[in-house]
């Protein structure tokens, strides 16, 4: 399985609020970011909460963000 390409700032802006991304710094440290507010442009970028604190889309884009998509559970629970 190949690693998805990191998202650009433009792609991050198009993600809906409550989207989660996994970011990796140049030194290999990972952190999570959750989009909490949709921005309206360059002077009012979307806001994100991360495991390191608040951030903007530009800051998130600098850290190799990959969109986290919930897995689809195709198995049935035992006994259901």
N, C-alpha and C positions, 0 to 999 in steps of 0.2 A: 504494500500500500504506500503510495507516495504522499509526501507532506504537501498540504495545500499552499498555494502562493500567499504571501502576506497581503492584506488588504491595503489599499491606498486611502488617503484622507477622504477623497471623494466617495469611495465605496463605503467607508465608515459612516459618512454623513447620511447615506441612503438607508442604512440599517434602521429598523424601527426601535423605538424606545423599549427597553427591557432586553435588548440583544446583549449577549455575552461574547467576549473575545478573550483569547489566551494570548498574552504578549510575552516575548522573550527579549531580554536585553542582550547587548553585544557580548556580555560576559557569561551568557547562558542562564541567568536567573529568570524564572518565570513568575508572572503575576496575572491575575484575572482583572478584567474591566467590565463593568455593566453600564450600559447607556441609560441615563436617568432623565435626560431632557433633550428635545430636538432643537437644535440651533436654527437660526434664520439666515446665516451667511457668514462671510469672513470676519466681520466685526462682532458677531454673536454666535460662536461655534457651539456645537452640541456639548453637553456636559456629561462626564463619566465619573463613576466612583470605582476606585481600584482597591486592591488589597494594600496599596501603598498610600492611598488618600485620593483626593479629587484630582481630575485631569481634564484637559480639552482634547478634542479630536486630533489636533496637530501633535500633541504630546503622545497620544496613543499610537498614531501612525508611525512614529519614529521607533517603535519597539516591535516590529514584525508581527502585527496582530493577525490572528487567525480566528474566523467566526466559529463559535461553538454552537453546534446544532444538536438538539436532543435526539438521542437514538430512538428509533421506533422499536418498541418491544413486540416481537412477533410470537413470543412464547406465552402460553397460558399458565396462570398460577396453579400450583398443585392443589387439587381438591376443589377447584372452581367448577 
